[in-house]
Amino acid sequence: MLIGDALREAREREGLSQRSLAARAGVDHAAVSRYETGAKIPRTDTLQTLAAALGLQVELRPARSPHQRFVDALCRLQADAVVADPSLLDEARHRLEEMVGRSVWTEQWRRLLAARVEAVVGVLTSTSPQVDALKADSPLALVVVVEPDVRRRLLEVTRAS
């Protein structure tokens, strides 16, 4: 999400006008407009001031590689499929046995698949670097079929962004 979009959404969620946010943050109201439209990018200190005025904090994280974004997108499809049909976890448990000896993550997935659907979805939708390798070796990839044209589009989009 772009900075301007995030600022606008947070401001609207708080029910503030651009002028009231500007007054609260001590910045020019025209600048808030320019930040929201992307015509201007706020300096880091200004962004932190605006975020604080909205009750938010700025968090900087390393950018995700195209490969990581592709895996994220595939895992989001897996998560959506599991939410729509939780019985897919049963099939994933069965398919997990095919991964024994080929994956260092077998035991972690065994425990995860024994947990609630929310736990599996939480891992699949996480963008934490700590779970990237676990997600990349998901047994649900053996269960949730992603059509080749969908896979190609995901690859194109994640490379472009």
C-alpha positions as CSV (number, residue, x, y, z in Angstrom):
1,M,0.0,0.0,0.0
2,L,1.3,3.4,-0.9
3,I,2.0,6.0,1.9
4,G,-0.7,8.4,0.6
5,D,-3.3,5.7,0.5
6,A,-2.5,4.6,4.0
7,L,-2.6,8.2,5.3
8,R,-6.0,8.8,3.6
9,E,-7.5,5.5,4.9
10,A,-6.2,6.2,8.5
11,R,-7.5,9.8,8.4
12,E,-10.9,8.7,7.1
13,R,-11.1,5.9,9.7
14,E,-10.6,8.6,12.4
15,G,-13.2,10.8,10.8
16,L,-10.8,13.6,10.3
17,S,-10.7,16.1,7.4
18,Q,-7.3,16.9,5.8
19,R,-7.4,20.3,7.6
20,S,-8.1,18.8,11.0
21,L,-5.3,16.2,10.6
22,A,-3.0,19.0,9.5
23,A,-3.9,21.1,12.5
24,R,-3.4,18.1,14.8
25,A,0.0,17.3,13.3
26,G,1.1,20.8,12.9
27,V,1.6,20.6,9.2
28,D,0.2,22.6,6.3
29,H,-3.2,21.2,5.1
30,A,-2.1,21.5,1.5
31,A,0.8,19.3,2.2
32,V,-1.5,16.6,3.6
33,S,-3.4,16.7,0.3
34,R,-0.2,16.3,-1.7
35,Y,0.9,13.4,0.5
36,E,-2.4,11.6,0.1
37,T,-2.4,12.0,-3.7
38,G,1.2,11.0,-4.0
39,A,2.2,14.3,-5.5
40,K,4.7,14.6,-2.6
41,I,6.3,12.1,-0.3
42,P,6.6,13.2,3.3
43,R,10.0,13.2,5.0
44,T,10.4,10.5,7.6
45,D,9.9,12.9,10.5
46,T,6.8,14.4,9.0
47,L,5.4,10.9,8.3
48,Q,6.0,10.0,12.0
49,T,4.3,13.2,13.1
50,L,1.3,12.4,10.9
51,A,1.1,8.8,12.1
52,A,1.3,9.9,15.7
53,A,-1.6,12.4,15.1
54,L,-3.6,9.4,13.8
55,G,-2.6,7.2,16.7
56,L,-0.3,5.1,14.5
57,Q,3.4,4.3,14.4
58,V,5.6,4.0,11.4
59,E,7.3,0.6,11.0
60,L,10.0,0.1,8.4
61,R,10.5,-3.5,7.2
62,P,12.8,-4.9,4.5
63,A,11.2,-5.0,1.1
64,R,10.0,-8.5,0.0
65,S,11.6,-10.0,-3.0
66,P,9.5,-10.9,-6.1
67,H,9.9,-14.6,-5.1
68,Q,8.6,-13.8,-1.5
69,R,5.7,-11.9,-3.0
70,F,4.9,-14.8,-5.3
71,V,5.0,-17.3,-2.4
72,D,2.8,-14.9,-0.4
73,A,0.3,-14.7,-3.2
74,L,0.1,-18.5,-3.5
75,C,-0.2,-18.9,0.2
76,R,-3.0,-16.4,0.3
77,L,-4.8,-18.6,-2.3
78,Q,-4.2,-21.6,0.0
79,A,-5.5,-19.7,3.0
80,D,-8.7,-18.6,1.1
81,A,-9.3,-22.2,0.0
82,V,-8.9,-23.5,3.6
83,V,-11.3,-20.9,4.9
84,A,-13.8,-21.9,2.3
85,D,-13.3,-25.6,2.8
86,P,-11.6,-26.6,6.1
87,S,-11.7,-30.2,5.1
88,L,-8.7,-29.4,2.9
89,L,-6.6,-29.6,6.1
90,D,-7.4,-33.4,6.3
91,E,-6.1,-33.9,2.8
92,A,-3.0,-31.7,3.7
93,R,-2.4,-34.0,6.7
94,H,-2.4,-37.0,4.4
95,R,-0.2,-35.3,1.9
96,L,2.2,-34.3,4.6
97,E,3.3,-37.9,4.9
98,E,4.7,-37.6,1.3
99,M,7.0,-34.8,2.5
100,V,8.6,-36.9,5.3
101,G,12.3,-37.0,4.7
102,R,12.1,-34.3,2.0
103,S,11.3,-31.3,4.2
104,V,12.8,-30.0,7.4
105,W,9.4,-28.5,8.2
106,T,7.3,-31.7,8.4
107,E,7.0,-31.7,12.2
108,Q,6.1,-28.0,12.3
109,W,3.4,-28.5,9.7
110,R,2.1,-31.6,11.5
111,R,1.6,-29.5,14.7
112,L,0.2,-26.6,12.7
113,L,-2.3,-28.8,10.8
114,A,-3.4,-30.3,14.1
115,A,-4.3,-26.8,15.3
116,R,-7.3,-24.7,14.3
117,V,-7.9,-23.3,10.9
118,E,-7.1,-19.8,12.1
119,A,-3.6,-20.9,13.0
120,V,-2.9,-22.3,9.6
121,V,-4.4,-19.2,7.9
122,G,-2.3,-17.0,10.2
123,V,0.9,-18.7,9.0
124,L,-0.2,-18.7,5.4
125,T,-1.0,-15.0,5.4
126,S,2.0,-13.9,7.4
127,T,4.7,-11.8,5.8
128,S,7.1,-12.3,8.6
129,P,10.6,-13.4,7.4
130,Q,10.6,-15.9,10.2
131,V,7.9,-18.0,8.5
132,D,8.9,-17.6,4.9
133,A,10.7,-21.0,4.6
134,L,7.8,-22.7,6.4
135,K,5.3,-21.2,4.0
136,A,7.4,-22.1,0.9
137,D,7.2,-25.7,2.0
138,S,3.4,-25.8,2.6
139,P,1.7,-29.2,2.2
140,L,-1.3,-27.3,1.1
141,A,0.6,-26.6,-2.2
142,L,-0.1,-30.3,-2.9
143,V,-3.8,-29.9,-2.2
144,V,-4.9,-26.5,-3.5
145,V,-4.7,-26.5,-7.2
146,V,-3.7,-23.2,-8.8
147,E,-4.4,-23.2,-12.5
148,P,-1.4,-22.4,-14.7
149,D,-2.9,-19.2,-16.1
150,V,-3.5,-17.9,-12.5
151,R,0.0,-18.9,-11.5
152,R,1.4,-17.0,-14.6
153,R,-0.6,-13.9,-13.7
154,L,0.6,-14.0,-10.1
155,L,4.1,-14.4,-11.3
156,E,3.8,-11.4,-13.6
157,V,2.1,-9.2,-11.0
158,T,4.7,-10.0,-8.2
159,R,7.6,-9.4,-10.6
160,A,6.2,-6.1,-11.7
161,S,5.4,-4.7,-8.2
